[in-house]
Amino acid sequence: MTKTLLIVFHSMTGGTRQMADAVAAAAAGQGAAVRLLRAADAKAEDVLAADGYVFATPENLAAISGLMKDFFDRTYYAALGRIEGRPCALMVCAGSDGTNAVRQMARIATGWRLRHVAEPLIVCTHAQTPEAILAPKTIPPEDLARCEELGAALGAGLAMGIF
């Protein structure tokens, strides 16, 4: 039976979307079924139906984006106690740091008792001015390659039943 990787993301300027797309393509190439959903569209049923997860957010004001927070708010209690032990990975498209956004998502994943199967992936765009922060992002090839590696590992792990 094919295992499903759910990738939930929010992206305002395209950076996080590029990261999520790279993970999705690589995971699908390893035999996993992939569901790529915007945070605003993802529901508790999607979380419950998946076998593994990637949560991807931009760093907004040193935190996860509001729409990612909304996703977790809407799905947390419906999934609590029902998805324990499933694998997850975290990604942040950051302007400067990203560690606090990772910390927030990691605490939520820990509350769900998910199993972190990869180090959090942070891509730093170094956007520091209002113009740079709001500008469309292009993720460099070397960072997209890191996302592809994560997707390939998750896809292969799910497909082979490792997690």
N, C-alpha and C positions, 0 to 999 in steps of 0.2 A: 504494500500500500504506500502510495506516494505521501511523503511528509510535506507539510506546508509551513513556509517561512512567512510570517507577517511583518512587513516593514511599515511602520507608522512614522510619518514625518510631517514637519511643517517647514515651509521655506518662504521667506518674504522677498529675497533678492536672487534666488536661484541656486545659491551655493549648496544648501542642504539637499535640494532636489537632485542636483548632479551627483552628490555623494550617495543618496538613496538609489538612484537609477543604476549607478555602478555596482552597488551591492546586489541589487535585484538581478541584473543581467548575469553576473558571475554565479550567483546561487542557482539560477535557473539552468545555467550551463552545466551544473553538477548533478542535475536530476531532481532538485527540489521544486515543488510547486511554490510559486511566489505570489503573494498578494501585497501590492504596493498601494497604501492608502494614505491620503491626506489626513492629518489629525482631526480635522473638522468632520470628516466622513466616517472615521472608524468608530465602531460600536463595540459594546461588550461581547456581542455574539461573534464578532470577528476575532477578538482576543481568545475566547473560549474555543473556537474552531481551529486555531493554529497550533502547531507543534513546537514552534520557536519564534523568536522575536528579535527585531532590530528597532530600536527607538532612536530617531534622529531629529535633532532640533538645532535651530540657530541659538547662539548666545544673545540674549536680549537683556541689557542692563545687569550683566553678571548672573543671569538666571535662564531657565528654560523659557521658551516663548509662551505667551499666554494661551495660544491654541493647543500647545502640547500639554500645558497644565490642565486646560479644559478637558482634553482627551482623558488624561489620568483621572480627573475628578468624575467624569461620566462613567468610567469603566472599572474603577478600582474595586469597589465593594461587590459588584456583580461577579468579578473574577476571583475575589479573595477566597483562598482555600480550595480553588478548583483548577489551578494551573501550576501548582507547586512542582519544582524540579525541572521545569522546561528550560531550555537554553535561551539566553538572551545576550545581546551585545548593544552597546551604546555608542552614538556618534554625535558630535557637536561641531558645527561650523561657527567658529569663534572669531571675534574681531581682535581679541588680545590674549585671552587666557583659556576660558572654557571649562576650567576645573570645577567651578561652583555649579554649572549646569550639569556636568557629569555627576557630581555629588548628589544633586537633587534627584536625577533619574535613578541613580544607583540605590538610593534609599527607598524609592518606590518599588523598584524591582526586588529589593531585599524584603520588603513588606509582603510582596506577592510570593516570596520564597523561590524566585527564579534563580537559575544557575548561570552565573556570569561565565561565559566560555571563551571570552577574548578580552584583552585590555581595551578600555574605552579608546575610541579613535577621535582625536581632536584635530581638526584642520583649522589653522589660524590664518586669517586673511590680512591681518594687521590693519584693518580699517579702523581709523581713529578719529576722523573728522565726520561731521554730519553728512557731507557729500559722499565720502567714501563708504560710510556705513550704509547709506540708502541706495548706493549704486548697485546695478546688477553685478553679480559675482561670476567669475570664471575660475573654477578650481583647477590648479595646475595638474598636468599629467601624472607627476609623481605621487600626488595626494590621491588622485583618482585610482592609481594603481594600488595604493594601500586599501582603499575601499573595495576594490575588486578582490584583493587577497582575502579580506574579511568575508565577503560574500561567497567566494569559492570554498572557504573553510566551513562556513555555516551550511552551505548547500550540500557539500560532500558529507559532512557529519550527520546531517539529517537523513540524507539518502542512504547512507550506510548503516544507520541505526546506532551510531556512536552516541548521539544525543537526541 
